[in-house]
Amino acid sequence: GRKQLQLQVARYAGAIRQIRIQRVPTDPAATQLETMLTLDRAQSTTLIDLIKALDSIPAEGDESIRVDDQLLRDVFSDPDTVGALYAQEPERFRALIRSDADARDVIALQRRRDVVATMRAWLEDDTVFDAAKEEAGGPEKAWQRLLEENPWVLGVGLGGQLLTSWSDEKLEQVTSGSDIRSVGKRADALLRTNGIIRSMAFAEIKHHRTELLAASNYRSGCWGPSAELSGAVVQVQQTVRMAVRDLGEFVEDRAHDGSRSGTGTFITQPRAFLIAGCLSQLAGTGGGAIDDKVHSFELFRRNLAHPEIITFDELLARAEWHVKLAEEQA
């Protein structure tokens, strides 16, 4: 007669503990099942993985294919093989990654590593930045594009509060006139704090080659701010003044159809930031700091209540610290 097999699976806490395959006797007088195969936890896991892999093994052809756990280990230990598998079934891999929170974290962290690496390359290699500048259409546009594509750099790098973009679509916004969307003075980055009460913040983005100090000292030991820097300070101050004048004390959020949302942003002496220059400008030819230049610049910006001046190397240091912290937590 036909032989019958019975499969018994023992499991606990969601894991397979044992798999047992038994033969059902054809003799009516038999009182016991004959055990043909018993697999422990590790062996059961190997069998299950093997069965899952069978779906990806082609059935065409006359030759048989031998697949065991060693072959599976060899496949996934070979980067070229894994890459070839991804090239054949990219959507399957992406679906797995989307469903894996840890994988998404790894991808986001790698993206942030790449961003800080780009920032450091721009600060340290003139050739690299010159190429980026030409591609973007100017030094300021290069930095503005990078920061707009990666708003977390400003969000964690400017102030003690988390800052996010005013608009999900664009950092740069018109801020004078009767409405944010009207024609008027533009801010390179219009931001707002996060929390139950949100407040507006402004950022003006120059580039790391913006001169911090004048080419020559004003008096012995006294270096005044450069024309570029002092002009940018006034530009920020005027942008904020016109926004406060035209927008009032509170700007309510609106839906795309113009309806009221019930939430909004306060405009009460909004914070403003000017991102410009690099502290390496305060060093001599040998790389050491020039005391008079350092004191002149620090006294100028620390006694300037509005805006707060942040250099690009300081912004990079904060971004690198954020990535390092994320790596340690991961």
C-alpha positions as CSV (number, residue, x, y, z in Angstrom):
1,G,0.0,0.0,0.0
2,R,0.9,3.6,-0.2
3,K,3.2,4.9,2.6
4,Q,2.1,7.8,4.6
5,L,4.3,10.3,6.4
6,Q,3.5,12.6,9.3
7,L,5.3,15.9,10.0
8,Q,5.4,17.1,13.6
9,V,6.7,20.6,14.4
10,A,7.4,21.6,18.0
11,R,7.7,25.3,18.6
12,Y,7.9,27.7,21.5
13,A,8.0,31.6,21.8
14,G,7.7,31.8,18.0
15,A,10.8,29.7,17.2
16,I,11.0,26.1,15.8
17,R,12.4,23.8,18.5
18,Q,12.2,20.5,16.6
19,I,10.9,18.9,13.4
20,R,10.1,15.2,13.4
21,I,9.1,13.2,10.2
22,Q,7.4,9.9,11.0
23,R,6.0,7.0,8.9
24,V,2.5,6.0,9.5
25,P,2.4,2.2,9.6
26,T,0.1,0.4,7.1
27,D,-0.3,-2.5,9.5
28,P,-3.6,-2.0,11.5
29,A,-2.1,-3.8,14.4
30,A,0.8,-1.4,14.8
31,T,0.7,0.8,17.9
32,Q,3.5,3.2,17.2
33,L,4.7,5.6,14.4
34,E,8.2,4.9,13.0
35,T,10.4,8.0,13.4
36,M,12.4,8.5,10.2
37,L,14.1,11.9,10.8
38,T,14.4,14.2,13.8
39,L,15.9,17.7,13.4
40,D,16.9,19.9,16.4
41,R,16.5,23.7,16.5
42,A,19.6,24.5,14.4
43,Q,18.9,21.8,11.8
44,S,15.3,22.9,11.6
45,T,16.4,26.5,10.9
46,T,18.7,25.3,8.1
47,L,16.0,23.2,6.5
48,I,13.5,26.1,6.6
49,D,16.1,28.5,5.0
50,L,16.8,25.9,2.3
51,I,13.1,25.5,1.5
52,K,12.7,29.3,1.3
53,A,15.7,29.5,-1.1
54,L,14.2,26.9,-3.5
55,D,11.8,29.5,-4.9
56,S,14.8,31.3,-6.4
57,I,16.4,28.3,-7.9
58,P,15.5,27.8,-11.7
59,A,13.8,24.5,-12.5
60,E,14.7,24.6,-16.2
61,G,17.3,22.3,-17.7
62,D,18.3,18.7,-17.5
63,E,21.0,19.0,-14.8
64,S,20.2,18.9,-11.2
65,I,21.4,21.5,-8.7
66,R,22.8,20.7,-5.3
67,V,22.0,23.3,-2.6
68,D,23.1,23.0,1.0
69,D,23.7,25.3,3.8
70,Q,27.4,25.8,2.9
71,L,26.4,26.9,-0.6
72,L,24.0,29.4,0.9
73,R,26.7,30.7,3.2
74,D,29.1,31.0,0.3
75,V,26.5,32.9,-1.8
76,F,25.9,35.6,0.9
77,S,29.5,35.9,1.8
78,D,30.5,36.9,-1.7
79,P,29.8,40.7,-2.4
80,D,29.8,40.1,-6.2
81,T,27.2,37.4,-5.9
82,V,25.0,39.5,-3.7
83,G,25.4,42.4,-6.1
84,A,24.3,40.2,-9.0
85,L,21.3,39.1,-7.1
86,Y,20.3,42.7,-6.4
87,A,20.8,43.6,-10.0
88,Q,18.3,40.8,-11.0
89,E,15.7,41.6,-8.3
90,P,16.2,45.2,-7.1
91,E,12.5,45.7,-6.1
92,R,12.6,42.6,-3.8
93,F,15.6,43.9,-2.0
94,R,14.1,47.4,-1.7
95,A,10.9,46.0,-0.3
96,L,12.9,44.1,2.3
97,I,14.9,47.3,3.2
98,R,11.7,49.4,3.4
99,S,10.3,46.9,5.9
100,D,13.5,46.8,8.0
101,A,13.7,49.8,10.3
102,D,17.4,49.0,11.0
103,A,18.2,49.0,7.3
104,R,16.5,52.4,6.8
105,D,18.6,53.8,9.7
106,V,21.8,52.5,8.1
107,I,20.9,54.1,4.7
108,A,20.0,57.4,6.3
109,L,23.2,57.3,8.4
110,Q,25.3,56.6,5.3
111,R,23.7,59.5,3.5
112,R,24.7,61.8,6.3
113,R,28.2,60.5,6.3
114,D,28.4,61.3,2.6
115,V,27.1,64.8,3.2
116,V,29.7,65.7,5.9
117,A,32.4,64.1,3.6
118,T,31.3,66.5,0.8
119,M,31.3,69.5,3.2
120,R,34.8,68.6,4.4
121,A,36.1,68.1,0.8
122,W,34.7,71.5,-0.2
123,L,36.5,73.2,2.7
124,E,39.8,71.4,2.2
125,D,40.1,70.9,-1.6
126,D,39.8,74.0,-3.8
127,T,39.6,71.9,-6.9
128,V,36.6,69.9,-5.6
129,F,34.7,73.1,-4.6
130,D,35.5,74.9,-7.8
131,A,33.9,72.1,-9.8
132,A,30.8,72.2,-7.5
133,K,30.7,76.0,-7.8
134,E,30.7,75.8,-11.6
135,E,28.1,73.2,-11.7
136,A,25.8,75.1,-9.4
137,G,26.3,78.5,-10.9
138,G,28.2,80.2,-8.1
139,P,29.7,79.5,-4.6
140,E,26.7,80.6,-2.7
141,K,24.3,78.6,-4.8
142,A,26.5,75.5,-4.3
143,W,26.2,75.7,-0.5
144,Q,22.5,76.7,-0.7
145,R,21.7,73.7,-2.8
146,L,23.6,71.3,-0.5
147,L,21.9,72.6,2.6
148,E,18.5,72.7,1.0
149,E,18.9,69.0,0.0
150,N,20.0,68.2,3.6
151,P,18.0,70.4,5.9
152,W,19.2,68.4,9.0
153,V,22.6,70.2,8.7
154,L,21.0,73.6,9.6
155,G,18.4,71.9,11.9
156,V,21.1,70.5,14.3
157,G,23.9,73.0,13.5
158,L,22.6,76.5,14.2
159,G,21.0,76.7,17.6
160,G,20.1,74.8,20.7
161,Q,16.5,74.3,19.4
162,L,15.7,72.0,16.5
163,L,15.1,74.1,13.4
164,T,13.2,72.9,10.4
165,S,12.3,74.4,7.1
166,W,9.3,76.7,6.9
167,S,8.2,75.0,3.7
168,D,8.6,71.3,2.8
169,E,9.4,72.4,-0.7
170,K,12.1,75.0,-0.4
171,L,14.3,76.6,2.1
172,E,14.5,80.0,0.3
173,Q,11.3,82.0,0.9
174,V,10.0,85.5,0.3
175,T,9.6,87.2,3.7
176,S,8.4,90.7,3.1
177,G,5.0,91.8,1.8
178,S,1.6,90.9,3.2
179,D,2.2,87.2,2.7
180,I,5.0,84.7,2.7
181,R,4.2,83.8,-0.9
182,S,4.2,87.4,-2.2
183,V,7.0,89.2,-4.0
184,G,9.5,90.9,-1.7
185,K,12.8,90.3,0.2
186,R,14.0,86.7,0.1
187,A,15.7,84.8,2.9
188,D,18.1,82.1,1.9
189,A,16.6,79.8,4.6
190,L,13.4,80.5,6.4
191,L,13.2,78.2,9.4
192,R,11.1,77.7,12.5
193,T,11.6,76.2,15.9
194,N,9.7,73.0,16.8
195,G,7.5,72.4,19.8
196,I,4.1,73.5,21.1
197,I,5.0,77.1,20.3
198,R,6.9,77.7,17.1
199,S,8.9,80.8,16.3
200,M,10.4,82.0,13.0
201,A,14.1,82.0,12.4
202,F,16.2,83.3,9.4
203,A,19.4,82.2,7.9
204,E,21.6,83.9,5.2
205,I,23.9,81.5,3.5
206,K,27.1,82.8,1.9
207,H,30.1,80.6,1.3
208,H,33.3,79.5,3.1
209,R,35.5,81.8,1.0
210,T,33.6,84.9,2.2
211,E,36.2,87.0,3.9
212,L,35.6,87.5,7.6
213,L,38.1,90.3,8.2
214,A,39.4,93.2,6.1
215,A,42.5,92.8,4.0
216,S,44.5,95.1,6.3
217,N,44.3,96.0,10.0
218,Y,42.4,99.2,10.9
219,R,44.9,100.0,13.7
220,S,47.7,98.0,15.2
221,G,46.1,94.7,16.5
222,C,42.6,95.7,15.3
223,W,41.1,94.0,12.3
224,G,37.7,95.2,11.2
225,P,35.1,93.0,9.5
226,S,35.3,92.7,5.8
227,A,32.9,94.7,3.6
228,E,31.3,91.4,2.5
229,L,30.7,90.4,6.1
230,S,29.4,93.7,7.3
231,G,27.2,94.0,4.2
232,A,25.7,90.5,4.9
233,V,25.0,91.5,8.5
234,V,23.0,94.5,7.4
235,Q,21.3,92.4,4.7
236,V,20.0,89.9,7.4
237,Q,19.0,92.7,9.7
238,Q,16.9,94.4,6.9
239,T,15.3,91.1,5.9
240,V,14.2,90.4,9.5
241,R,13.0,94.0,10.0
242,M,10.9,93.9,6.8
243,A,9.4,90.5,7.7
244,V,8.4,91.7,11.2
245,R,6.9,94.9,9.7
246,D,4.9,93.1,7.0
247,L,3.9,89.8,8.5
248,G,2.9,90.9,12.0
249,E,3.3,88.9,15.2
250,F,1.8,85.6,14.1
251,V,1.6,83.8,10.7
252,E,-1.2,81.2,10.6
253,D,-0.6,78.0,8.6
254,R,-2.8,77.5,5.6
255,A,-3.8,74.4,3.7
256,H,-3.2,74.2,-0.1
257,D,-6.8,75.4,-0.7
258,G,-6.2,78.4,1.5
259,S,-8.3,77.2,4.5
260,R,-7.1,77.9,8.1
261,S,-5.3,75.2,9.9
262,G,-5.4,76.5,13.5
263,T,-1.6,76.3,13.8
264,G,1.0,78.9,13.1
265,T,4.3,80.5,13.9
266,F,5.1,83.5,16.1
267,I,7.3,86.3,15.0
268,T,8.7,87.8,18.2
269,Q,12.3,89.2,17.7
270,P,13.1,86.2,15.5
271,R,16.5,84.7,15.6
272,A,18.7,85.1,12.6
273,F,21.9,83.4,11.5
274,L,24.6,84.4,9.0
275,I,26.7,81.5,7.7
276,A,29.9,82.7,6.1
277,G,33.6,82.2,6.0
278,C,35.9,79.8,7.6
279,L,38.0,80.2,10.8
280,S,41.1,79.0,8.9
281,Q,41.2,82.6,7.6
282,L,42.4,83.7,11.0
283,A,45.5,81.5,10.8
284,G,49.0,82.5,9.5
285,T,50.9,80.8,6.7
286,G,52.2,78.2,9.1
287,G,48.7,77.2,10.1
288,G,48.8,78.7,13.6
289,A,46.1,81.2,14.8
290,I,47.0,84.9,14.7
291,D,45.8,86.2,18.1
292,D,44.9,89.7,17.0
293,K,42.7,88.3,14.2
294,V,41.0,85.8,16.4
295,H,40.2,88.4,19.1
296,S,39.0,90.9,16.6
297,F,36.6,88.5,14.9
298,E,35.3,86.9,18.2
299,L,34.8,90.3,19.8
300,F,32.9,91.5,16.8
301,R,30.5,88.6,16.5
302,R,30.0,88.0,20.2
303,N,29.0,91.6,20.7
304,L,26.7,91.4,17.7
305,A,23.3,90.4,19.0
306,H,21.7,90.1,15.7
307,P,22.4,88.0,13.6
308,E,24.5,85.2,15.0
309,I,27.5,84.5,12.8
310,I,28.4,80.9,12.2
311,T,31.4,79.8,10.0
312,F,31.2,76.9,7.7
313,D,33.8,74.9,9.5
314,E,31.8,75.3,12.7
315,L,28.7,74.1,10.9
316,L,30.7,71.1,9.6
317,A,32.0,70.3,13.1
318,R,28.4,70.2,14.5
319,A,27.2,68.0,11.6
320,E,30.2,65.6,12.1
321,W,29.4,65.4,15.8
322,H,25.7,64.6,15.0
323,V,26.8,61.8,12.7
324,K,29.3,60.4,15.2
325,L,26.6,60.4,17.9
326,A,24.2,58.6,15.5
327,E,26.9,56.0,14.7
328,E,27.5,55.3,18.4
329,Q,23.8,54.9,19.0
330,A,23.5,52.6,16.0
